[in-house]
């Protein structure tokens, strides 16, 4: 199933899929409502594996539709690396979106020896996802959607700004200048269930009871995830796979200059207690004194003064490498 609006779903790639996938097994829904109906139809047909072409948002739209329509008979999910955000693709070991890479992913999906494993999910104000955040990454996602998806990438310039060039243009022209004007945001994060501050090795260093404040002060970015990758191969949530029934919460405290100097190292999971705080949590409330944008699975929501993040009771089966 392909998201026809995903940046990687080009006319050439659509032709490739139509040439390499039987017509009855290829689905290209038109919009969100059509996607939900398509996923329900796919579940009813009893497929063993559903390959999803798009980014993190496309993947979670399909996962949420399966939870709603077929909680007892879900196909295993394999994301195809055709979107802007690719955290779930890194978690699942998806191949590059070349003809050879896509062929390898389709072969994985058809391999009876590929065994699905459960993907733990969050619920952000009741909406299922694998990661969410407020601050710098939400601002960047909003900037990218405004500049690349709706403007530069909406016409003939798309081949020039797809992927890394668009990421860099967005950061240099919009996100970083704003960061230097407003480097941090005030935030308060309250534990609604048991939580713990983690040390550099991921072991609990300080316990918190429900109702206690995990953090109150300035931050650059606050993010929660049940998967290790951030995107682009960066292992930002390095403890996420070892936390059992908890998710990893990370609070970035870096200054604007610190972000520019240390972003790559910190996003790749390097321990740095002066700039990054790590927590394991099951249920939290994020409170903001002024409305701010936040994202759910890479999809930016309107400014809000707060939201909740909790472990979901739902899981979805995914194909991923045994080491992930």
C-alpha positions in Angstrom: 0.0 0.0 0.0 1.5 3.3 -1.2 0.9 6.8 0.0 0.7 8.6 -3.3 1.6 11.9 -1.6 4.8 10.6 0.0 7.9 12.2 -1.5 9.4 8.9 -2.5 6.3 7.7 -4.3 7.2 9.2 -7.7 5.7 8.5 -11.0 8.6 6.3 -11.9 8.3 4.3 -8.7 4.6 3.9 -9.2 5.3 2.4 -12.6 7.9 0.1 -11.0 5.4 -1.2 -8.4 2.8 -1.7 -11.1 5.3 -3.7 -13.1 6.4 -5.8 -10.1 3.4 -6.3 -7.9 0.2 -8.2 -9.0 -2.6 -5.7 -9.6 -4.8 -7.2 -7.0 -2.1 -6.9 -4.3 -1.2 -3.2 -5.0 -3.2 -0.5 -3.2 -2.7 3.3 -3.7 -5.4 5.1 -1.7 -6.2 8.7 -2.4 -6.5 10.2 1.1 -6.8 9.5 4.8 -10.4 8.2 4.6 -9.6 6.0 1.6 -6.5 4.7 3.4 -8.6 3.6 6.4 -11.1 1.9 4.2 -8.2 0.3 2.2 -6.6 -1.1 5.3 -9.9 -2.6 6.5 -10.2 -4.3 3.1 -6.7 -5.6 3.2 -7.3 -7.0 6.7 -10.5 -8.7 5.5 -8.6 -10.4 2.7 -6.3 -12.1 5.2 -2.9 -11.0 3.9 0.0 -12.2 6.0 2.2 -9.1 5.4 1.4 -5.5 4.4 4.2 -3.4 3.0 3.6 0.3 3.6 5.2 2.9 1.3 5.6 6.3 2.9 7.1 7.8 6.0 6.5 7.4 9.8 3.1 9.1 9.5 1.9 6.8 6.8 3.0 3.8 8.7 1.2 4.8 11.9 -2.0 5.7 9.9 -2.1 2.2 8.6 -1.2 0.7 12.1 -4.0 2.8 13.7 -6.5 1.6 11.1 -5.5 -2.0 11.7 -6.0 -1.6 15.5 -9.4 -0.1 14.8 -10.6 -2.6 12.2 -8.7 -5.8 12.7 -7.2 -6.1 16.2 -7.4 -9.9 16.1 -6.1 -10.5 12.6 -3.3 -8.1 11.8 -0.9 -8.7 9.0 2.8 -8.2 9.8 3.9 -4.7 8.7 7.0 -3.9 6.7 7.6 -0.2 6.0 9.1 0.7 2.6 11.5 3.7 2.8 9.5 6.2 0.7 8.8 9.0 3.1 10.3 12.0 4.8 10.7 10.6 8.3 12.1 7.1 8.4 12.5 6.1 12.1 10.3 3.0 11.7 12.2 2.1 8.6 15.5 2.1 10.4 13.9 0.0 13.2 12.7 -2.6 10.6 15.9 -2.6 8.5 14.1 -1.4 5.4 16.3 -1.3 2.3 17.1 1.9 0.3 14.3 2.8 -2.1 16.1 1.7 -5.2 14.7 -1.0 -7.5 17.1 -3.5 -5.9 16.3 -2.4 -2.4 12.6 -2.5 -2.9 12.9 -5.9 -4.5 14.7 -7.1 -1.4 12.0 -5.7 0.9 9.3 -7.4 -1.2 11.3 -10.7 -1.0 11.5 -10.3 2.8 7.8 -9.9 2.9 7.2 -13.1 0.9 9.8 -15.1 2.9 8.0 -17.6 5.3 11.1 -17.6 7.5 10.7 -13.9 8.3 9.0 -13.9 11.7 7.1 -10.8 13.0 7.9 -9.3 16.4 5.6 -7.0 18.4 6.1 -3.2 18.1 5.2 -1.5 21.3 3.3 1.8 20.9 2.6 5.0 22.7 -0.7 6.8 22.9 -0.4 10.6 22.7 -3.7 12.1 23.8 -5.2 8.7 22.8 -3.6 8.6 19.3 -1.2 5.6 18.7 2.3 6.2 17.5 5.9 5.0 18.1 7.4 8.4 18.9 6.4 12.0 19.6 7.9 15.3 20.6 7.8 19.0 21.2 10.4 21.6 20.6 13.1 21.6 17.9 12.0 18.4 16.0 8.4 19.6 15.9 9.5 23.0 14.6 11.7 21.4 11.9 8.9 19.0 10.8 6.5 22.0 10.5 9.1 24.0 8.6 9.8 21.1 6.2 6.1 20.6 5.5 5.7 24.3 4.8 8.8 24.9 2.7 9.4 21.6 0.9 6.2 19.6 0.8 3.8 22.5 0.1 6.1 24.9 -1.8 9.5 24.0 -3.3 8.6 20.3 -3.6 5.2 20.8 -5.0 6.3 21.4 -8.6 9.3 21.0 -10.9 11.8 21.5 -8.1 10.9 18.3 -6.3 13.8 16.2 -7.7 16.3 18.9 -6.4 14.9 19.2 -2.9 13.8 15.6 -2.1 15.7 14.0 0.8 18.9 15.4 2.2 18.9 18.6 0.2 15.4 19.5 1.4 16.4 18.7 5.0 19.4 21.0 4.8 17.5 23.8 3.1 14.8 23.7 5.8 17.3 23.7 8.7 19.5 26.5 7.3 16.7 28.8 6.2 14.0 28.4 8.8 14.7 26.1 11.8 18.2 27.2 12.8 17.5 30.9 12.5 14.5 30.5 14.8 16.5 28.4 17.2 19.0 31.2 17.6 16.2 33.7 18.2 14.4 31.4 20.7 16.8 28.7 21.7 14.7 27.0 24.4 11.2 26.6 25.6 9.9 26.3 29.2 8.3 22.9 30.0 7.0 20.9 33.0 6.8 17.1 32.8 4.8 15.3 35.4 4.8 11.5 36.0 1.3 10.0 35.9 2.7 6.6 36.5 6.0 5.1 37.8 9.1 6.6 36.2 12.9 6.6 36.6 15.8 8.8 35.6 18.3 6.7 33.8 22.1 6.8 34.1 24.4 6.6 31.1 24.1 2.8 30.9 20.3 2.9 31.0 19.9 1.7 34.6 17.5 3.5 37.0 19.3 6.2 38.9 16.3 8.0 40.5 12.8 6.8 41.0 9.6 9.0 40.7 6.1 8.3 41.9 2.9 9.3 40.2 2.3 13.0 40.6 6.0 13.9 41.0 7.6 16.3 38.6 10.2 14.7 36.3 11.6 17.9 35.0 10.7 21.6 35.1 12.7 24.2 33.3 14.0 25.2 29.8 14.5 22.6 27.1 15.4 22.5 23.4 13.4 19.3 22.7 11.4 16.8 24.6 10.7 13.4 22.9 9.3 10.0 23.8 9.8 6.8 21.8 9.4 3.0 21.9 11.9 2.6 19.0 15.7 3.2 19.1 16.2 5.1 15.8 15.5 8.8 15.4 15.9 8.7 11.6 18.8 8.7 9.2 20.4 5.8 11.1 20.7 7.9 14.3 20.1 5.9 17.5 18.9 8.7 19.7 16.6 6.6 21.9 19.4 4.2 22.7 17.7 2.6 25.7 14.2 2.2 24.2 14.5 -1.6 23.4 15.6 -2.4 27.0 12.8 -0.8 28.9 10.1 -3.5 28.8 6.7 -1.9 29.5 8.1 1.7 29.5 9.1 4.2 26.9 12.2 6.3 26.7 11.8 10.0 27.4 14.6 12.3 26.4 14.9 16.0 27.3 17.5 18.0 25.3 19.0 21.0 27.1 21.5 22.1 24.5 21.9 25.8 23.6 21.6 26.9 20.0 25.3 26.8 19.6 25.4 23.4 21.3 22.8 22.1 18.9 24.9 23.2 15.9 28.1 21.8 17.4 26.8 18.5 18.9 23.6 17.6 17.1 24.9 14.7 15.2 26.7 13.1 18.2 23.7 13.6 20.5 21.1 12.4 18.0 23.3 9.3 17.7 22.8 8.5 21.3 26.0 9.8 22.9 25.6 10.2 26.6 25.9 13.8 27.7 24.2 14.5 31.1 24.9 18.3 30.7 22.8 18.4 27.5 20.6 15.3 27.6 18.4 13.8 30.3 17.1 10.2 29.9 14.0 8.7 31.6 12.0 5.6 31.5 8.2 6.3 31.9 4.8 4.7 31.3 2.5 7.7 31.5 3.4 11.4 31.6 1.8 14.8 31.2 3.6 17.6 29.4 2.7 21.1 30.4 3.7 24.3 28.5 3.1 27.8 29.7 2.4 29.0 26.2 1.1 27.0 23.2 3.7 25.2 21.2 3.6 22.9 18.2 4.2 19.2 18.8 4.4 16.1 16.6 2.9 12.7 16.7 4.9 10.2 14.6 6.3 13.2 12.6 2.8 14.7 11.9 2.7 18.2 13.3 -0.3 19.2 15.4 -1.5 22.8 16.1 0.1 24.6 19.1 -1.1 23.3 22.4 -0.4 24.0 26.1 0.0 20.4 26.9 -0.6 16.7 26.0 -0.2 13.3 27.6 2.0 10.4 26.5 1.3 6.9 27.8 2.2 3.3 26.9 -0.5 1.9 24.7 -2.2 -1.5 25.4 -1.9 -2.2 21.7 1.0 -3.6 19.7 1.4 -4.2 16.0 3.5 -7.0 14.4 6.4 -5.9 12.3 9.2 -7.5 10.3 12.5 -6.4 11.6 16.0 -7.8 11.9 16.6 -10.1 14.9 19.1 -7.7 16.3 16.6 -4.7 16.4 
